[in-house]
Amino acid sequence: MNLPKIPLGVDVMDRDHYALEQMFARTPHVADDDLPAHLDAILAEIAAHFLREEAAMEAEGVPILHCHRGQHAALLEEAERLRKEFGRVDAAARRHAIGFRLARLVSDHVASVDAISSRFFFDKADVSVDPVGCCG
């Protein structure tokens, strides 16, 4: 398996994060007219990834899953705002929105929320508490 820029050691996360990175990396090479479809494909993959990730976390009993789902919902809301902007901006701005803004949202999510959540796949210590206070 190819590893993403931030490997977490959880197969579903690492595999999906790598696939998303590859999609973002193609952004500079997508024809201007194809950018809306490219964005739609990335957003569909993000949504599908979130479902797979949440299912894995639920199966593993990750105690902060409710917080993680909230972060997924927030990221998808921001992505939808970005999609709405597409009709009002030129190709260069669209490319920036995908290749920088959305890619950064996903990368920041991986580096923070996913990194914290991934620890619960390996550390079965005291999972009765919310160690990072993500909800509170």
N, C-alpha and C positions, 0 to 999 in steps of 0.2 A: 504494500500500500504506500502511495506517496503521502508524505506528511505535509500539513499546512505550515504556514509561517510560525504559528503558535501551537505546537502539538500538545495535546492534553492527555493523551494516553487512553482515551475512550473512543473505540472504533467508530461509532456512529457520528460522534462529533468531529473527529479528525478527518474521516472520509468526506463528510459533507462540507466541512470548512475548506478542505482542499478543492473540492469541486466548485464552490462559490468563488474562491480566489482565482481559479482558472477562468470562470465566466467574467469576472471583473477585469482580468488581464486582457481579455479579447476586446474590451470596450474601445480602445483607440483605433482598432482595425475595422470596426463595424461601420458600414455605409451610413451616411446621415439619415437616409430614409428608413433604415432598419433599426434605428435607435429605440423607437417606442416598443417594437417587438422584443428587442434585446432586454429592455427594462422589464417588460412583462415576464420574460423567461426567468430573469434573475429573481423577481418578486415571487413568482410561482415556486422556484426552488427554495427560497428562504422560507416561505410558508410551509412547504412540505418538510423541510429540514426541521423546523420548529416542532411539527407534529411527531416526527421520528425521535427527536431529542427528548421531548416531553414524555413519550411512551417509554423510552429507555430509563429516564429518571424515575418515572412512576414504578416501573418494574424493580428498580434498584432501591426504592424507598427513600429517595432523596428528600429530606425534611423541608427544604426550602423551595420545593417545586412551585408552590403557590406564588412566591415572590418571582421566581424565574418566569412563570407564565405571564405575570404582569409586565416584566421587562420585554418579553416577546411582543405583547400587545402594544406596548409603547413604541417599539421599533417599527412594527407594521403600520401604526398610525402615522409616524413620521415619513415612512416610505410612501404612504398614500398621499400625503401632502406634496411630496416630491413629484409623484406621478401627475398630480393636478397642475403643477407648474409647467409640465412639459409642453402644454399647448400654447404657452405664452412666451417661450424662450427659443432662441436659435439652437442650431446643432452643437455649437461649441459649449453653450451652457448646459445642454442636455448631456453631453459627454462628461462634463465636469460633475454634474449631479450624480451620474452613475459611478464614474471612475474614482471620484474623490469623496463626495458627500455620503452616498450610500455605502460605498466600500468602507469608509471610516466608521460609520455607525455599526456595521457588522463587525469590523475589526475590534472596535472598542468593547462591544458586547462580548466577544470571544475572550478578550484579555481580562475582562473584569468578571462579569456574571458567570460565564461558562467556566472560567478558571476556578472560581470558587465552587461552583456546583460539581465540577468534575472530581473534586477531592472526595466527595461522598461515595464515589464508585470504588475507592481504594481504602479509605479510612473509616472503619466501622466503629470508631470510638464513640463518644457520646453524641449520638445524633438526635437526642431528645431536646436539644436546645438549638436556637438559631444563632450560630457562632458569630455571624457578622452583622446581625441586627438589620437585615435587609428590609424588614417590614416595619421597623419600628422607630 
